[in-house]
Amino acid sequence: MRAFISFFSEFFADLRAQKMRAFLTMFGIVWGTVTIIVLISFGLGFKKQAMINMHGMGENISVLFPNRTTKPYRGFGIGRGIRLTEEAATVIAAKVRNLETVTPEYINMGIPVRYGNNITNPGITGVYPVYEDLRHVIPAEGGRFIDTVDVIGRKRVVLLGDQVKSFLFGDKEALGRTVFVGETPFTVIGVMQPKGQNSSYYTRDQDRIFIPAPTYAAIFGSTYITDLVYKANDPSMTAEVEEGVREALGEKYIFDPEDKDAVFIWNTADFDRILQYITIGFTVFLGIIGSFTLGVAGLGVANIMFIVVRERTNEIGVKRAVGARRSTILLQFFAETFMIVGLGAVIGFIIGWAIVSAMQLIPVKEYVGTPEISLPVVISTMSILAAIGLSAGMLPARRAASLDVVECLRD
């Protein structure tokens, strides 16, 4: 216990004796710690927001668009347009294994929607109730999505995208009001919750309105659907499900299942995986930059400790002469290095936490996310600090422990 107290008293006495040197040494560690905390926190916040925005359109879904054939098949030439009916969803559901759900979708971008004197041209989307969870179109409090009763009764009800609602109604209440889709009146049953969405097809959900699919088909006289949205039971089964979907539709609508252009399938799970790799790489890159900054600070600590060893050569000789072991000298200077790194790290953590907390108040979450100090940030920073302390302390401590007693006393 006495030796422990003596070590700390000597350490802080040396800091007081060399205030400027101690400040400059710890400043490097403080700045490096702040840098790596802020950069990694920013990287993780960006990754988290990017994934939230990506999943705004739906999680691990696939969207199938009918197109034109590019391969001859069973006597048919190339360039034949593939047109799908709602029966395509029934065929896929019956024949494809490992499929969680599939639903048809209608979209019309050319019909105005009006309330009073306000007119806009949103994406008019005809859907079934399963679309709500599949595409994350969630109504705000007080409203609801299209249900089975609406579908069976071909009711003229509509859920508005949040931007459409803002344009038509402003700050007024929209629920229960009547809007005109073309010349047809629809009752507003809900408004979509605002959500992040960095990918879409045709238009983003905030700029759409959603009505029952049978109502859409009846009003617009639509026989053919615009696309199909489906989801595999497991993201790892996506490729197998896609192959099954092509085979089922190829048999029904007579085209080569190997003809990738006959029906284009956008698999968001693949894009999700690519985006995850990009954001991980971005976070690692920021961590490396912060590590270099902290590494430079570690070199400064090592240099200072070599100077300290040189200045205290006589002290080392006296301690060795009265019986101190090499391991004791090694541990002393090694511990002093870790004390400098640790003290600088604590100050750096406090400053870094304050900076990250202040950055959370800046309204840029939708674009770059909100930086946050999480367990991965703390673990990464502590690991790098431990490596810096070990590297910066080992060589000076070994140098001090290897000094010859006679030469130390003579010096």
C-alpha positions as CSV (number, residue, x, y, z in Angstrom):
1,M,0.0,0.0,0.0
2,R,2.8,2.4,0.9
3,A,4.6,1.6,-2.4
4,F,1.4,2.3,-4.2
5,I,1.0,5.7,-2.5
6,S,4.6,6.5,-3.2
7,F,4.2,5.7,-6.9
8,F,1.3,8.1,-7.3
9,S,3.0,10.9,-5.3
10,E,6.1,10.6,-7.5
11,F,4.0,10.6,-10.6
12,F,2.0,13.8,-9.8
13,A,5.1,15.5,-8.4
14,D,6.8,15.0,-11.7
15,L,3.7,16.4,-13.5
16,R,3.8,19.5,-11.3
17,A,7.5,19.9,-11.9
18,Q,7.1,19.7,-15.7
19,K,3.7,21.4,-16.2
20,M,4.2,22.4,-19.8
21,R,5.7,19.1,-20.9
22,A,2.9,17.2,-19.1
23,F,0.3,19.4,-20.7
24,L,1.7,18.9,-24.2
25,T,2.0,15.2,-23.7
26,M,-1.5,14.7,-22.5
27,F,-2.9,17.2,-25.0
28,G,-2.0,14.8,-27.8
29,I,-3.8,11.9,-26.1
30,V,-6.8,14.1,-25.4
31,W,-7.1,15.4,-28.9
32,G,-6.6,11.9,-30.4
33,T,-9.3,10.5,-28.1
34,V,-11.7,13.2,-29.0
35,T,-11.0,12.7,-32.7
36,I,-11.6,9.0,-32.7
37,I,-14.8,9.2,-30.5
38,V,-16.3,11.9,-32.7
39,L,-15.4,10.1,-36.0
40,I,-16.6,6.7,-35.0
41,S,-19.7,8.0,-33.4
42,F,-20.5,9.9,-36.6
43,G,-19.7,6.8,-38.7
44,L,-22.1,4.6,-36.7
45,G,-24.8,7.2,-36.7
46,F,-24.5,7.5,-40.5
47,K,-24.7,3.7,-40.8
48,K,-27.7,3.5,-38.6
49,Q,-29.6,6.3,-40.5
50,A,-28.7,4.8,-43.9
51,M,-30.2,1.5,-42.9
52,I,-33.3,3.2,-41.5
53,N,-33.7,5.1,-44.8
54,M,-33.1,2.0,-46.8
55,H,-35.7,0.0,-44.9
56,G,-38.2,2.9,-45.3
57,M,-39.3,1.2,-48.5
58,G,-39.6,-2.2,-46.9
59,E,-37.2,-4.7,-45.4
60,N,-35.8,-7.5,-47.6
61,I,-38.5,-7.1,-50.2
62,S,-38.4,-7.6,-54.0
63,V,-40.3,-5.6,-56.6
64,L,-41.1,-7.3,-59.9
65,F,-41.7,-5.2,-63.0
66,P,-43.0,-6.8,-66.3
67,N,-40.9,-5.8,-69.3
68,R,-40.2,-7.2,-72.8
69,T,-38.6,-10.5,-73.8
70,T,-35.1,-10.6,-75.2
71,K,-35.0,-14.3,-76.0
72,P,-37.2,-16.4,-78.5
73,Y,-39.3,-19.0,-76.7
74,R,-41.8,-21.6,-77.9
75,G,-42.3,-19.9,-81.3
76,F,-42.5,-16.4,-79.9
77,G,-39.9,-13.9,-81.0
78,I,-38.1,-11.2,-79.0
79,G,-39.5,-7.9,-78.0
80,R,-42.9,-9.3,-76.8
81,G,-44.3,-7.3,-74.0
82,I,-45.2,-9.2,-70.8
83,R,-48.3,-8.0,-69.1
84,L,-49.3,-9.4,-65.8
85,T,-52.8,-9.6,-64.1
86,E,-53.6,-10.1,-60.5
87,E,-53.6,-13.8,-61.1
88,A,-49.8,-13.7,-61.3
89,A,-49.7,-13.2,-57.5
90,T,-52.0,-16.2,-57.0
91,V,-49.7,-18.3,-59.3
92,I,-46.6,-17.3,-57.4
93,A,-48.2,-17.9,-54.0
94,A,-49.2,-21.4,-55.1
95,K,-46.0,-22.6,-56.8
96,V,-43.1,-20.8,-55.1
97,R,-41.6,-22.2,-51.9
98,N,-40.1,-20.2,-49.1
99,L,-42.3,-17.2,-49.9
100,E,-43.7,-15.2,-47.1
101,T,-46.1,-13.0,-49.0
102,V,-46.8,-11.5,-52.5
103,T,-49.2,-8.8,-53.5
104,P,-50.0,-6.9,-56.8
105,E,-49.7,-3.2,-57.1
106,Y,-51.3,-0.6,-59.4
107,I,-49.8,2.8,-59.9
108,N,-51.0,5.8,-61.9
109,M,-49.0,9.0,-62.1
110,G,-51.3,11.1,-64.4
111,I,-54.5,11.8,-62.5
112,P,-54.8,15.0,-60.4
113,V,-56.0,14.9,-56.8
114,R,-57.9,17.9,-55.5
115,Y,-59.2,19.3,-52.2
116,G,-60.8,22.7,-52.5
117,N,-58.5,24.8,-54.7
118,N,-55.4,22.7,-54.0
119,I,-54.5,20.3,-56.7
120,T,-51.5,17.9,-56.9
121,N,-50.5,14.9,-59.0
122,P,-49.4,12.1,-56.6
123,G,-48.7,8.5,-57.4
124,I,-52.2,6.9,-57.1
125,T,-51.5,3.4,-55.8
126,G,-54.0,0.5,-55.7
127,V,-53.1,-2.0,-53.0
128,Y,-54.3,-4.7,-50.7
129,P,-54.0,-4.7,-46.8
130,V,-50.8,-6.7,-46.7
131,Y,-49.1,-3.8,-48.4
132,E,-49.0,-1.9,-45.1
133,D,-46.4,-4.1,-43.4
134,L,-44.7,-5.2,-46.6
135,R,-43.8,-1.6,-47.6
136,H,-43.8,0.1,-44.2
137,V,-46.7,2.4,-45.1
138,I,-47.9,3.0,-41.5
139,P,-50.8,5.4,-40.8
140,A,-50.4,8.1,-38.2
141,E,-52.3,8.1,-35.0
142,G,-56.1,8.3,-35.4
143,G,-56.1,6.9,-39.0
144,R,-56.0,3.5,-40.5
145,F,-54.8,1.6,-43.5
146,I,-57.0,-0.1,-46.1
147,D,-58.7,-3.2,-44.7
148,T,-60.5,-6.3,-46.1
149,V,-63.9,-4.7,-45.8
150,D,-62.7,-1.8,-48.0
151,V,-61.3,-4.3,-50.6
152,I,-64.5,-6.5,-50.7
153,G,-66.8,-3.5,-50.9
154,R,-64.6,-1.6,-53.4
155,K,-64.9,1.4,-51.1
156,R,-63.7,4.8,-52.2
157,V,-61.4,5.4,-49.2
158,V,-57.9,6.8,-49.4
159,L,-54.7,7.0,-47.2
160,L,-52.6,10.1,-48.0
161,G,-48.8,10.3,-48.1
162,D,-47.7,12.8,-45.5
163,Q,-46.4,15.3,-48.2
164,V,-49.7,15.0,-50.1
165,K,-51.6,15.7,-47.0
166,S,-49.5,18.8,-46.2
167,F,-50.0,20.1,-49.8
168,L,-53.8,19.6,-49.8
169,F,-54.7,20.4,-46.2
170,G,-51.7,22.2,-44.7
171,D,-52.2,22.2,-40.9
172,K,-55.9,21.3,-41.1
173,E,-57.2,17.9,-40.1
174,A,-57.6,15.6,-43.1
175,L,-59.3,12.5,-41.6
176,G,-62.9,12.2,-42.7
177,R,-62.6,14.9,-45.4
178,T,-63.4,14.2,-49.0
179,V,-60.7,14.5,-51.8
180,F,-61.3,14.1,-55.5
181,V,-59.2,11.6,-57.5
182,G,-59.9,12.9,-60.9
183,E,-63.7,13.5,-60.6
184,T,-64.3,10.7,-58.1
185,P,-64.8,11.5,-54.4
186,F,-62.8,9.6,-51.8
187,T,-63.0,9.7,-48.0
188,V,-59.6,10.2,-46.2
189,I,-59.2,7.3,-43.7
190,G,-55.6,8.0,-42.8
191,V,-52.3,9.9,-43.3
192,M,-49.0,8.1,-43.6
193,Q,-46.5,8.6,-40.8
194,P,-43.4,10.5,-42.0
195,K,-40.5,8.1,-42.7
196,G,-37.0,8.1,-44.0
197,Q,-36.8,6.6,-47.5
198,N,-33.6,6.8,-49.7
199,S,-34.9,4.6,-52.5
200,S,-38.2,4.2,-54.3
201,Y,-39.8,3.3,-57.6
202,Y,-42.0,5.8,-59.6
203,T,-42.2,8.1,-56.6
204,R,-41.6,8.1,-52.8
205,D,-44.4,7.0,-50.5
206,Q,-44.8,10.5,-49.1
207,D,-45.9,11.6,-52.5
208,R,-48.4,8.8,-53.0
209,I,-52.0,8.1,-52.1
210,F,-53.3,4.6,-51.4
211,I,-56.7,3.2,-52.4
212,P,-58.1,-0.4,-52.5
213,A,-56.8,-2.3,-55.5
214,P,-60.4,-3.4,-56.7
215,T,-61.5,0.2,-56.4
216,Y,-58.5,1.3,-58.5
217,A,-59.2,-1.4,-61.2
218,A,-62.9,-0.5,-61.3
219,I,-62.4,3.3,-61.6
220,F,-59.5,3.2,-64.1
221,G,-60.6,0.1,-65.9
222,S,-57.2,-1.5,-65.3
223,T,-56.8,-5.2,-66.3
224,Y,-53.0,-5.3,-65.9
225,I,-51.1,-4.6,-62.7
226,T,-48.1,-2.3,-62.6
227,D,-45.8,-4.6,-60.5
228,L,-45.7,-7.3,-57.9
229,V,-44.1,-6.9,-54.4
230,Y,-43.1,-10.1,-52.6
231,K,-40.9,-11.2,-49.7
232,A,-39.0,-14.4,-48.9
233,N,-39.3,-16.2,-45.6
234,D,-35.6,-15.7,-45.1
235,P,-33.3,-13.1,-46.7
236,S,-30.8,-16.0,-47.5
237,M,-33.6,-17.6,-49.6
238,T,-34.0,-14.6,-51.8
239,A,-32.1,-16.0,-54.8
240,E,-34.0,-19.3,-54.6
241,V,-37.3,-17.5,-54.4
242,E,-36.5,-15.3,-57.4
243,E,-35.7,-18.4,-59.5
244,G,-39.0,-19.9,-58.5
245,V,-40.9,-16.7,-59.3
246,R,-39.4,-16.6,-62.8
247,E,-40.2,-20.2,-63.5
248,A,-43.8,-19.8,-62.3
249,L,-44.4,-16.7,-64.3
250,G,-42.6,-18.1,-67.3
251,E,-44.9,-21.1,-67.4
252,K,-48.0,-19.0,-67.0
253,Y,-47.2,-16.1,-69.4
254,I,-45.0,-18.2,-71.8
255,F,-41.5,-16.7,-71.7
256,D,-38.0,-18.2,-71.0
257,P,-37.4,-18.2,-67.2
258,E,-33.7,-17.5,-68.0
259,D,-34.7,-14.3,-69.8
260,K,-33.9,-11.8,-67.1
261,D,-35.3,-8.9,-69.1
262,A,-38.7,-10.4,-69.5
263,V,-39.5,-9.5,-65.9
264,F,-37.1,-7.2,-64.0
265,I,-36.8,-8.0,-60.3
266,W,-35.4,-5.4,-57.9
267,N,-34.1,-7.3,-54.9
268,T,-33.6,-4.8,-52.1
269,A,-31.9,-7.4,-49.9
270,D,-28.9,-7.3,-52.3
271,F,-28.9,-3.5,-52.2
272,D,-29.2,-3.6,-48.5
273,R,-26.2,-5.8,-48.2
274,I,-24.1,-3.6,-50.5
275,L,-25.1,-0.5,-48.5
276,Q,-24.1,-2.3,-45.3
277,Y,-20.7,-3.0,-46.7
278,I,-20.3,0.7,-47.8
279,T,-21.3,2.1,-44.4
280,I,-19.1,-0.4,-42.6
281,G,-16.2,0.6,-44.8
282,F,-16.9,4.3,-44.2
283,T,-17.0,3.7,-40.4
284,V,-13.7,1.8,-40.5
285,F,-12.1,4.5,-42.6
286,L,-13.1,7.2,-40.1
287,G,-11.8,4.9,-37.3
288,I,-8.4,4.5,-39.1
289,I,-8.1,8.3,-39.4
290,G,-8.8,8.7,-35.7
291,S,-6.3,5.9,-35.0
292,F,-3.6,7.7,-36.9
293,T,-4.2,10.8,-34.9
294,L,-4.0,8.8,-31.7
295,G,-0.9,7.0,-32.9
296,V,0.9,10.3,-33.4
297,A,0.0,11.2,-29.9
298,G,1.4,7.9,-28.7
299,L,4.7,8.6,-30.4
300,G,4.8,11.9,-28.5
301,V,4.2,10.0,-25.2
302,A,7.0,7.5,-26.0
303,N,9.5,10.3,-26.8
304,I,8.7,12.1,-23.6
305,M,9.1,8.9,-21.6
306,F,12.5,8.4,-23.2
307,I,13.4,11.9,-22.0
308,V,12.1,11.1,-18.5
309,V,14.2,7.9,-18.4
310,R,17.3,10.0,-19.3
311,E,16.5,12.6,-16.7
312,R,16.0,10.1,-13.9
313,T,19.0,7.9,-14.7
314,N,20.5,8.7,-11.3
315,E,17.3,7.8,-9.5
316,I,17.1,4.5,-11.3
317,G,20.7,3.7,-10.3
318,V,20.0,4.5,-6.6
319,K,16.9,2.3,-6.6
320,R,18.7,-0.6,-8.2
321,A,21.6,-0.1,-5.8
322,V,19.3,-0.5,-2.7
323,G,17.7,-3.7,-4.1
324,A,15.0,-2.7,-6.7
325,R,14.6,-5.4,-9.3
326,R,14.6,-4.8,-13.1
327,S,10.9,-5.8,-13.1
328,T,10.1,-3.1,-10.5
329,I,11.8,-0.4,-12.6
330,L,10.0,-1.7,-15.8
331,L,6.6,-1.7,-14.0
332,Q,7.2,1.8,-12.7
333,F,7.8,3.5,-16.0
334,F,5.3,1.3,-17.8
335,A,2.6,2.4,-15.2
336,E,3.6,6.0,-15.6
337,T,3.0,5.8,-19.3
338,F,-0.4,4.3,-18.8
339,M,-1.2,6.9,-16.2
340,I,-0.5,9.7,-18.8
341,V,-2.5,7.9,-21.5
342,G,-5.3,7.1,-19.0
343,L,-5.6,10.6,-17.7
344,G,-5.6,12.1,-21.2
345,A,-8.2,9.5,-22.3
346,V,-10.6,10.4,-19.4
347,I,-10.4,14.1,-20.3
348,G,-10.8,13.2,-24.0
349,F,-13.8,11.0,-23.3
350,I,-15.5,13.9,-21.4
351,I,-14.8,16.4,-24.2
352,G,-15.8,13.9,-26.9
353,W,-19.1,13.1,-25.1
354,A,-19.8,16.8,-24.9
355,I,-19.1,17.3,-28.6
356,V,-21.3,14.3,-29.7
357,S,-24.1,15.5,-27.4
358,A,-24.0,18.9,-29.0
359,M,-24.0,17.4,-32.5
360,Q,-27.1,15.5,-31.7
361,L,-28.9,18.9,-31.5
362,I,-28.1,19.8,-35.1
363,P,-31.1,18.9,-37.3
364,V,-29.3,16.8,-40.0
365,K,-30.5,13.4,-38.9
366,E,-32.3,12.6,-42.1
367,Y,-29.2,13.1,-44.2
368,V,-26.2,12.0,-42.1
369,G,-27.8,10.4,-39.0
370,T,-27.2,11.3,-35.4
371,P,-23.8,10.5,-33.9
372,E,-24.0,8.5,-30.7
373,I,-21.6,7.1,-28.2
374,S,-22.5,3.4,-28.1
375,L,-20.8,0.3,-26.7
376,P,-18.9,-0.3,-30.0
377,V,-17.5,3.2,-29.9
378,V,-16.3,2.8,-26.3
379,I,-14.8,-0.7,-27.0
380,S,-13.1,0.5,-30.1
381,T,-11.6,3.6,-28.4
382,M,-10.5,1.7,-25.3
383,S,-8.8,-1.0,-27.5
384,I,-6.9,1.6,-29.5
385,L,-5.9,3.5,-26.3
386,A,-4.7,0.2,-24.7
387,A,-2.6,-0.5,-27.8
388,I,-1.2,3.0,-27.8
389,G,-0.3,2.8,-24.1
390,L,1.3,-0.6,-24.5
391,S,3.4,0.6,-27.5
392,A,4.3,3.9,-26.1
393,G,5.3,2.5,-22.7
394,M,7.1,-0.7,-23.5
395,L,10.3,0.6,-25.1
396,P,11.0,3.4,-22.6
397,A,10.3,1.1,-19.7
398,R,12.6,-1.6,-21.1
399,R,15.2,1.0,-21.6
400,A,15.0,2.1,-18.0
401,A,15.1,-1.5,-16.7
402,S,18.1,-2.4,-18.8
403,L,20.4,0.5,-17.6
404,D,23.6,-0.5,-15.8
405,V,23.6,0.4,-12.1
406,V,27.2,1.6,-12.1
407,E,26.7,3.8,-15.2
408,C,23.5,5.2,-13.6
409,L,25.3,6.2,-10.4
410,R,28.3,7.6,-12.2
411,D,25.9,9.7,-14.3
